[in-house]
Each structure stands twice: as structure tokens, then as C-alpha cells.
Amino acid sequence: MEITSKQLQWYPGHMAKATRQIREKLKLVDTIIEILDARVPIASRNPDIAQLLQKRKKTHIILLNKSDLSDTNRTEQWIGTINKEFTAQYVMSFTAYNHSDRSKLIHILQQNQSKKCLICGIPNVGKSAIINTLANKKKAITGNKPGVTKGQQWIQTEEKIMLLDTPGILWPKFDSERIGTELAWIGAIKDTIFEKENLAGEFVKFMIQYYPDRLRNRYRLGDISGKKPWEIFDMICEEKKLLARGGEYDYGRASNMLLTDIKNGKFGKITIDMPGD
């Protein structure tokens, strides 16, 4: 099995339209809640959104969402880094449907007398789930795939705070192919535009370096120290009996299993963007 890489981008036409709409809606709100994925705080920050927010006199809150899936210590490191390097007034970890996190965020909004808030971020970072958390009921459509929210809608919380849900938007060109890879891992872009074996292989490389025990335990593998990614694929196929016709290892099924497990948090609390890298 050969693992190679190539650069790909994904920028559907509706995202350009959504970016223009967000620029227009900024005039109507007093607060921006920018959602990042706590596992990939850098890869999940759209530089176009950051540019839109520059020099605007709005309360700016950054939520590191899905913190229940991220490495707790590294999330705390990222909060410190973002506080120093970004222009947001508030940065906090967040988990959708967590009552304590909801209370903390509502307190910040009330403290700043926020009346109208715009929720923004890239696809699949949990914007709609956060809105449902704040509204204390299901108001926005959610799903574990990019592009679920197609339009923009106002939703009111019981505290009379108005929330504007917006579609997830990417930017036309990634600065590095690593960003595209990480976004595909977390489901922010469709992994179908990549060679899935390469995408899964890159994730195995990452896990070997940072979380080898999580990888080994998830698939009940033996000693993987010193193993190359393709050798670990063989071990996974052997353990899970993933065989194609003729008894050959089915790397396609193994790749699909790995990518599904990433999106569903089956490797436990991991952080992919490392502070200081």
C-alpha cells in the first residue's frame, strides 16, 4: 500500500454567496460568536471571517467547540495562545448541550448586553448544535456532515437574545495541503474528494506520532512501535478480517472505518493542531 498526498480545495458556489451575506448581516448584530473545532483551532479558522471581523466594534467571542473530543490540556494551551494572538475579547472551550457551558456563555452575553448575535464558522464545527443549546430546544438543523445549514435564520433564546445561524463557509484557497487534510478528517469538507486511503494513511501517521496507544487500543493491535503506516493498515485488516477477493487486505474498507471513527470521536480526546507547531 503506497501513501501519497496532493493538494485539493473545496469551495462550492453557495459559500461565496454566504460570505457576502455575512458581511451584510454584520451591520445588524452587536456580537459575533465565532466557532472553531477544539481539535483543530487553526485549521478550522476561516481567514476570510477573521478579516471580515477586523476593525469592527462588536463583541467578539471565540468558542472552541467539541471540547469533549479534544485533549483537555492542549485545549487550555490553545485558549492561552488565542487570547494572546487573536483579537477576540473572550475565548472559551465549549461542548454543545452542556448546561454549564451554556450558562457561562449566556452570562458573557448578558454581561455585554448582547441583543443580536451572529454565529459563524466553517462547516461541521457545530454552529447549529450550539444554537440549539442556547435556545434550549431544537431550532436549527444539525448533522455530522458539511453543508447542513443552507440558509440564514434568526432564533431567539429564552433570555431574549437573538441568534443568527449562518451556513458554514470555507475560503477559496488553503495555505497548506495539511489544512485540507485535517478538515476532511473532522468532516468539514467531503472526504470523497480525496483518495481515502491517502487520507486515512495520513491520519495513521499522525496517530503514530502523537497517540499511538489510542490507535493500538482502538483496533486491538499488538506492538506498533517502529511500524510504518502501511504495516499498521495490514495489522488492522488482519485483526478486523477486512479481506477482499482472493484474501488480499481490503484497504478501502479499512480507510472508511478509520475515517468514520475519527468523525465519531472513537479515538477519545485528541487534539490534531498542536500548540506551538
N, C-alpha and C positions, 0 to 999 in steps of 0.2 A: 504494500500500500504506500503510495507516494503522496506526501502532503505538500501542496504548493499554495501560493497566495497571489491574489491580484486585486486591484483597486476597483471598487464599484460604488456608484452612488444611486440614490433613490429619491426622486423629487417629483411626485405626482403634481399635476397642474393645479389641483384644488388647494395645495399648500401655499402657492404664490398668492392666490386669492385670499386665503385665510390670513396671511401675513399683512396684507393691505387692510383687511377688516380689523385686525387687532390694532393697527396704527390708528385707525379712525375711532375705535372704541376707547382708546386710552384717554380721549378727551372727556369721556363720560364718567370715569371712575376716580376714586381718591386713593385706591390701594391696589397694588399688584402683588399677587401671590404666585411666585414662580416655583414650579415643581421640578425637582431633579430626582433621579433614581439614586438612592443612597449607595448602591453598589457601584455606580459609575458616575460620580458627580461631575467629572469633566466631560466625558463623552456625551452625557445627557443634557449638557447646557448648550442651547442653540445660540451661537454668537449673534445671529440676527435679532433675537429677542433682547439680548444684552445691549445691543446697540440702540434698539428702539427705546429702552428704558433710560438711557443716558440723559442727564440734564433735565429730567422731568421731576417736578416737585410732587412726588407721590410717595406714600409709604410703600416700601419695598420689602417683602418678606420672602425668604427662600426656605422651602420645605425639602428636606432630604427624606423623601417618601420611600416606603418599603424598607424602613429601617429594621423591621423584623426579619428581613432576609439578608441584611448586611452585617459585617463584622463590627460589633459594638465599639471596640476600642478604636478601630480605624474611622468609624463614623464620627466619633468625638474628635479625632485628629482633623478630619475634614471640616468640621464645624469651626474649629480654630483657624484653619487655613482660609476658609471662605470669609470669615469675619475680618481677616487681615487684608485679603486681596480683592474682594468684591465690594460693591457699593451698597449692598442691601443693609437696611437698619436692623433686621432680625434674621437669624438663621437657626433653625431647629430641626431635629430629627422628628419623623412623623410616621405613624402607621395608621392607615385607614381603618375606620370602625373601632379605634381605640379611644375610650371615653376620656382618659386622662389627657391624651394628645389634643383631642377636640377642645377640652376646657382651656388648655394653655393657649391654643391659637385664638379661640374666641376672646379670651382675656386680652391678648395683644390687640386684637381688632377693636375691642371696646375702649381700651386704653388710648388708642389713637383716633377714636371717634370715627372709625371707618364705617361708611354707609353703603358704598358700592365698590365691589372688589372684582378684578379681572383675574381669572385663573388661567395660567398659560404654561406651556411646556411642550416637549416633543411627544410623539405618540407613545402610548402604553406606559407612561410614568404614573398613572393612577389619578389623573385630574378628576374624572367623573366620580371615582370612589371617594375622593376627598370631599367633593361637593355633596355627595350622599351622606357622608359622615357629618358634615356641618349642618345639613338640612334635617338630620335625624330621620331620614326616610329615603326611599329610592326615588330620586327625581331625574337623574341623568343615566344614560345608557352606559353600561360598563362591559368590559371584555378583555381577555388576555391576548389581544392581538392589536396591531396598529390600525388606526383609521376608524375606530368605532364611533367616535363623535364626529358627525359630518357637518353640523351647523353650530350656531351660537345661540345660547338660550339663557335667560335670566331666571334665577332660582332664589327664593327668599328663605332665610333661616328663621327660627322661632324668636331670635333676638332682633329681628327686623333688619338684618344685614343682607343686602342683595349681592348675589354671586353670578358672575357671567362666565359660563362654561364655553370654552373655545376648542376647536379641533387641534389635535397635535400637529405641530409643524416642524419640519426639518429645514435644513439650509441646502442651497444648491450644490455645494462642493465641500467635501470633508477635507480637513487639513492633513489627515493621515489615513491610511487604509485601516489602521488599528481601530479608529473610531467606528468605522463602518462595521468591522467585525464585532466589536463589543455591543453595538446597538442591535445587531442581528441576534447575538446571544440572549439579550434580555427581551427580545420581541418588539423592539421599537421600529424596526424595519423588517420586511418579509425575508425570512431566511431562504425562501425559494429562489431568490435572485442570485444566491451564492451556490458554489459547489458545496453541498452539505458535508461531504467527507472532509474537505479542507477546513470548513468552519468548525466542525467537531474536533478535528485534529489540532487546530489552534487552541481550542479550549483545553484539550488534554495536556498540551504543552504548558499552559498556564497553571493547571492544577498540579502538575508535577513539580513546578517551581514553588508554589505558594501553599497548596493544600493537599499534599499527596495522600495523607491519611483519609481525608474525606472521599477522595476518588477510590481509594482501595476499599474502604468500608462500604461505600455505596454499592459496589459490584462484587463484593466478597472476593477480592483478588488476593493473591499471595504477595510476596515481597516484590515491590515495583521499583526499588531503588536502582538507579542506573539504567532503567528501561527507556527505550525510545518510544515516542507516541504510537508508531505503528505496531510495536510489540505489545503495548497495552491494549490496543484495539484487538489484537489476536486473543489476548487473555480475556477480554470482555466477551468476545464472540464465543469463546470456549466455555466460559462459565455460564453464559445465558443461552447456550445452544442456538446461536444465531448462525445458521448454516444455509447456504444457497444450494442449488442443484449441483450434484457431484461432490457434496461435502465440503465445498470451499466456504471460507468465512464470509458472512454477509455484512460487509462494511456499511452498506447503505442503511440497513436496519439498525445497526449499532449506532450510526451517526444520528438517525432520527431519535433513538432512545436518549442519547446524550443531550441533544438539543432540547427535547421535551423536558428532561429532568432539570436543566438549567432554568428554564422559564417557570417551572413549578416549584423551584426552591428545594429540590431534593438533596442538594449537597450541603444543606444547612446554611448558617450565616457566613457568607463570604463577601468580600469586597474585591472588585476587579480593578478599579482605578486605585493605585496605591499612593497614599500621601507622600510627597517628596519625589516621586518619579518624574 
